[in-house]
Amino acid sequence: MVSERPMRVAIVGLGTVGSGVVKILVEQAERIRRRAGREIEITSVIVRDPTKARSVSHVDDLIDTSLEAIKADDVDVVCELIGGTTTAGDVVRQALLAGKHVVTANKALICEQGEELFQLAREKNKVICFEAAVAGGIPIIEAVTQSLAANQITSIEGILNGTSNYILTEMFDRNVSYDDAVVKAQKKGYAEADPAMDVDGTDAAQKLTILVQLAFGTKADLKSFPRQGIDSLDLADLRYADQLGFRIKLLAVAKLHGQSLELHTQPTLIRKQQPMADVYDAYNMIEIEGDAVGRTWFSGMGAGQMPTASAVVSDLIDLAVGRAQQTFPLLDLWSEREPLPILPAEQIERRYYLRFHAMDKPGTMAAITAILGRHQVSIASCIQYEAEGKSNSSFVPLVIMTHHCQEGQMRAADLELAECKAIGKNYLRLPIRE
């Protein structure tokens, strides 16, 4: 049955995602009306610069520059699509205080201010929907909170940043340099003008903290777990990993260990036979393990205009039919639940890939193995490569794969390796996923 009353939406921000949302709402209006049970109508689009050229012209007569428009009586829902945390936070607070539901694609905002904003939403009996904040077009928020609700989730591991995955694909499959791959990602709209948060691991870590809150009820500060990006990788590392039977992916991990939680976001060597090794371009994949369902995989586009816009419109439809209003209070997000303690990084146990530029002379291997041995790090394999090209450098690439050891042991070894004169400065250490 279709309601005669439309759900009215104010959109804040008409950038990449905002334009995609407008395009879907306008061009697919009839399909959305059938699925939502009523029309979803755009009442206003708030932008900073009304003279700026836009990729959509459907809403020219609805453009506004004042945030006061979100408080209008005819607005039911506010879509915050401007990004950042300062103005965006003000938009969400004002919307909730004015009695409006909120839809956002802003993972940084949810990560940094989620506790305050969700408390305000509960006080005002309103809803914050944020499916688009994690993994683009993959409905992972719904999966964790609803589809897998019968399970105690025991682990979440995934490629959560489509931009970095696209860059790694360009580097390895198309032999493109890191800098050129970043430029290509920017041209495709995957990376921002400043891609730092994508390539340094921050974006993936923010998304991980949201999933950790949903799955485990734990408030994880970004400073409380290891975070490393792809900006430390060379194309040579991708090739070496391939020769050893692995792919390198930026992997976000949350694993339950008894009553504590292992967390980290790092470039990781993944065996080629594993599903995540075959995730390319801007795609994401998330593996979730539950005590009843076992392992499940979710895959789809994790970056780009339309996948993210699709998730935003999905949230709007959930609000229009009333599903979000029923499920939001049950999520109990950022509540007073006792959080699980985060496992100290030093206690995380795994294997490691070590890449050195080592002096090509007798005694170098002995010096390195002595350092590793002093910290109980056992070597599983070692390969020395010839210097590439016609280099006359006295340093050559050296790759060591370790047996299982604790992160604390490796960190102690790192300090000694940094002082070893037989090793160049650009030493790299990455975890291995078995």
Secondary structure, 3 states (H helix, E strand, C coil): CCCCCCEEEEEECCCHHHHHHHHHHHHCHHHHHHHHCCCEEEEEEECCCCCCCCCCCCCHHHEECCHHHHHCCCCCEEEECCCCCHHHHHHHHHHHHCCCEEEECCHHHHHHHHHHHHHHHHHCCCCEECHHHCCCCCCHHHHHHHHCCCCCEEEEEEECCHHHHHHHHHHHHCCCCHHHHHHHHHHCCCCCCCCHHHHCCHHHHHHHHHHHHHHHCCCCCHHHCCECCHHHCCHHHHHHHHHCCEEEEEEEEEEEECCEEEEEEEEEEEECCCHHHHCCCCEEEEEEEECCCEEEEEEEECCCHHHHHHHHHHHHHHHHHCHHHHHHHHHCCCCCCCCCCECCHHHCEEEEEEEEEEECCCCHHHHHHHHHHHCCCCEEEEEECCCCCCCCCCEEEEEEEECCEEHHHHHHHHHHHCCCCCECCCCEEEEEEC
